[in-house]
């Protein structure tokens, strides 16, 4: 795994919800895995999910780093540098 400035500077933030993907919950859709934005705490679904809300959140906001929001998973991903950390 590599690292980048974005991942190195990212801090853990409080999740906006603990219920699941914010957009999927609002629209009554499903998700596969959850991701948390480390800038604002947005919870979105992964790219294996039908709606890919975590990536959509990055494209809308430019917030560069997400972390897995799955129990037992401890990794971060930087959209800008395409690096897993």
NUKE-661244 format. One record per atom (N, C-alpha, C): residue in three letters; x negated, y, z negated. Coordinates in steps of 0.02 Angstrom, whole numbers, plus 50000, padded with zeros to 5 digits. Layout:
# NUKE-661244
ALAXYZ ...
END
This chain:
# NUKE-661244
UNK499584994150000 UNK500005000050000 UNK499565006250000 UNK499765011150040 UNK499415017450042 UNK499725022449994 UNK499475028449998 UNK499765033849958 UNK499745040150000 UNK500095045149978 UNK500095051550012 UNK500235056949961 UNK500145063149982 UNK500255068749937 UNK500975069049911 UNK501455067449953 UNK502155067649933 UNK502295062549877 UNK502045056449886 UNK502155051249835 UNK501785053049771 UNK501175055549778 UNK500775057249720 UNK501095062749678 UNK501455067349711 UNK501765072949676 UNK502485071549655 UNK502785066149679 UNK503485064649663 UNK503545062549590 UNK504055065149557 UNK504195063249488 UNK504875059949486 UNK504985055949435 UNK505625052649428 UNK506145057849405 UNK506715057749436 UNK507265062249418 UNK507875058049399 UNK508335061049363 UNK508935057549343 UNK509385056249404 UNK509655050249407 UNK510105048449462 UNK510755052349457 UNK511015054549514 UNK511645058349515 UNK512235053849498 UNK512165047349510 UNK512685042549493 UNK512365035849478 UNK512695031749440 UNK512455024949427 UNK512915019849460 UNK513425022249494 UNK513945017949523 UNK513765014849590 UNK513335018149628 UNK513155015649695 UNK513025021349742 UNK513015019749807 UNK512905024849858 UNK513465030049856 UNK513275036349847 UNK513765041649838 UNK514245042149898 UNK513975042149958 UNK514405042750018 UNK514815036550030 UNK514535030650020 UNK514915024450029 UNK515495024049980 UNK515375026049918 UNK515905026049868 UNK516475030749890 UNK516295036649916 UNK516795041449937 UNK517205039049997 UNK516895035150041 UNK517235032850101 UNK517495025650096 UNK517375022450040 UNK517605015550032 UNK517215010450072 UNK516585011850084 UNK516155007350123 UNK515715003150077 UNK515314998850105 UNK514874994550066 UNK514144996250081 UNK513694993550040 UNK512984994550050 UNK512624988050034 UNK511984987750054 UNK511564981950041 UNK511114983249981 UNK510694988449985 UNK510244990449931 UNK510284997949922 UNK510095000249862 UNK510135007349846 UNK509455010549840 UNK509415016949859 UNK508805020949855 UNK508965027449819 UNK508475029949780 UNK508555036249744 UNK508075041449772 UNK508335047249788 UNK507915052949809 UNK507545055449747 UNK506895056149752 UNK506505058449695 UNK506445066049692 UNK506795069449735 UNK506835076749731 UNK507465078849692 UNK508035075749709 UNK508665078049680 UNK509075072549645 UNK508875066249650 UNK509235060849617 UNK509815057949657 UNK509895060049719 UNK510425057249762 UNK510335049749768 UNK510875046049763 UNK510855038749773 UNK511175037349840 UNK510795034149884 UNK511035032349951 UNK510875025149967 UNK511195022650018 UNK511085015750039 UNK510495015150087 UNK510195009250089 UNK509595007950129 UNK509755007450203 UNK509235006850243 UNK509315006250316 UNK509584999450338 UNK509624994550293 UNK509954988150309 UNK510704988650297 UNK510924993950266 UNK511644995150254 UNK511954998250316 UNK512614997250325 UNK512934999850386 UNK512865007350397 UNK512845011350343 UNK512865018550351 UNK512195022250341 UNK511705018950313 UNK511025021750306 UNK511015028650275 UNK511355029450219 UNK511435036050189 UNK510795038850157 UNK510325034650135 UNK509705037250107 UNK509305040850161 UNK509245037850220 UNK508885041050275 UNK509265047150299 UNK509925046850302 UNK510325052650322 UNK510205058450273 UNK510145056950209 UNK510005062150159 UNK509325065350173 UNK508825061350188 UNK508165064250205 UNK508225068750266 UNK508565066550318 UNK508625070550379 UNK508995077150367 UNK509475077050321 UNK509865083050306 UNK509475087950260 UNK509085085250214 UNK508775089450162 UNK508025090350169 UNK507695085450201 UNK506965085650204 UNK506625083150141 UNK507015080650093 UNK506715077850032 UNK506325071550052 UNK505665071550041 UNK505235066550073 UNK505185059650041 UNK505305058949976 UNK505155052649943 UNK505775049549910 UNK505855043049923 UNK506375039249889 UNK506055033649849 UNK506415031049802 UNK506205025249764 UNK506755020049767 UNK506575013849760 UNK507085008649756 UNK507505009949694 UNK508155009049699 UNK508605009649642 UNK508895002749626 UNK508504997549643 UNK508694990649630 UNK508334988149567 UNK508674984549524 UNK508354981849464 UNK507734977649481 UNK507184978949446 UNK506574975049455 UNK506134977349512 UNK506354982049553 UNK505944984549608 UNK505624991249587 UNK504974991849598 UNK504594997749577 UNK504175000349635 UNK504485002949687 UNK504105005749743 UNK504405012349765 UNK504005016149802 UNK504215022549830 UNK504055022649904 UNK504445026449942 UNK504335027150014 UNK504335034450033 UNK503835036450072 UNK503805043350097 UNK504025043350170 UNK504565046850185 UNK504815047350253 UNK504345051350297 UNK504015056350270 UNK503585060750309 UNK502975056950335 UNK502645053350290 UNK502025049850308 UNK502125042450324 UNK502735039950318 UNK502885032750330 UNK502425028350289 UNK502395029850224 UNK501945026250179 UNK502345023450120 UNK502195017250104 UNK502475013950046 UNK501985014849988 UNK502235016749931 UNK501785017849875 UNK502055014949811 
END
